[in-house]
Amino acid sequence: MEISYKQLLPKINTFIFDVDGVLTNGMLTIMPDGEMVRHMNVKDGYAMKNALNKGYRVCIISGGTNEGVRSRLDALGIEDIYLGAHNKIQQYKELVEKYNLQAENVLYMGDDVPDFPVMELVGLATCPNDAVREIQQISKYISDKKGGEGCVRDVIEQVLRVQEKWSENFDAGL
């Protein structure tokens, strides 16, 4: 019998997210000076801050190098931010060692082929509904939301609700 992703939610204590295509819609606005602008969903930020406030680990592993992205994530209180990560396994292994993580406690959300190697190792591989086919095939949960449109909020809220740690009335400090 195949295990439902919902049976894995009670064990999650660590979230790892890609940025482009997960926290953003994957589109880049290229400014005349060459700066690349991304758009992030405030609801995703709210959920990440809520998770941090409740004692969960929230980590970022992204191939992108935009310092504006780092500033936003820093402002939310995320400490483990790996940008310019082209071999995401290396950063994942650093996190496993740093926090003595067990695969069953880790949820990873990715959307494209560079996320594949890490998604094979974690307890709960997830993706937005506009992820590439290969990622959808290995995901135990595909959000009904697209990248940058609340897919991060979706998975965080599900985990916190199952663990009875989601609160409708709190100040996330955003």
Beta strands, then each sheet from edge to edge (+ up, - down):
strand 1: 14-17
strand 2: 29-30
strand 3: 36-37
strand 4: 57-61
strand 5: 80-82
strand 6: 106-109
strand 7: 124-127
strand 8: 141-142
sheet 1: 5+ 4+ 1+ 6+ 7+ 8+
sheet 2: 2+ 3-
end
